[in-house]
Amino acid sequence: MKKEITVLLTKNYADWEIAFICPELNKRSEAFRVTYIGLEKTVISMGGLPVTVDYTIEEYMEQIRKENRKVDMLLLCGGTFWAETKYKEAIVEALVNECLAQGSTIAAICDAVTFLASYAYLNEVKHGGNSWEYIASQCPEYSGSSFYLEKQCVRDGQFITANGTSTLEFSAAIMANFEDWSKKEIEEWYLLQKKGYYES
């Protein structure tokens, strides 16, 4: 059975933050189904790239409930939307809660991490993000500074979190979350993207 990867795209999403991982997932279409969802059917990225998503969040939640579908990973992309909404969006919180209850992994990068912190999801989980000082300044409900790690990307429990400068590290962590790539394959892929080096 294919693993379901659900990618949430918001208004002004940071298109480059998913530009490496989504193609890698799609290359293995026998193993993964990538589904794109949004608050609206058409979403425009920070780079001006318009995308028509597969479902709105409401449609998607209704669909997975009706079909009893498991979400293996919810991927939250960064962008300006999160700060514009002051890191609060009830329908996204409901989606995260539903996915966590299913046992899904929540992978978030840049300000999507701040969104998770604003709902106290990261208070007792090792995590990264755009500095704990920034997160604490924006999120009164956040009390997880002792769990914050000064790393590009952190995997702990059901969460993968990354700062906005770590697109490749974020992608590699998502790949490592599944058994479809060996450690060597991930390391070689990372070196190729980072340094243009590939060991034949």
Buried (B, 14 or more C-beta within 10 A) or exposed (E): EEBBBBBBBBBBBBBBBBEBBBEBBEEBEEBBBBBBBBBEEEBBBBEEEEBEBBBBBEEBBEBBEEEEBEBBBBBBBBBBBBBEBEBEBEEBBEBBEBBBEBEBBBBBBBBBBBBBBBBBBBBEBBBBBBEBEBBBEBBEBBBBEEBBBEBBBBBBEBBBBBBBEBBBBBBBBBBBBBEBBEEEEBBBBBBEBEEEEEEE
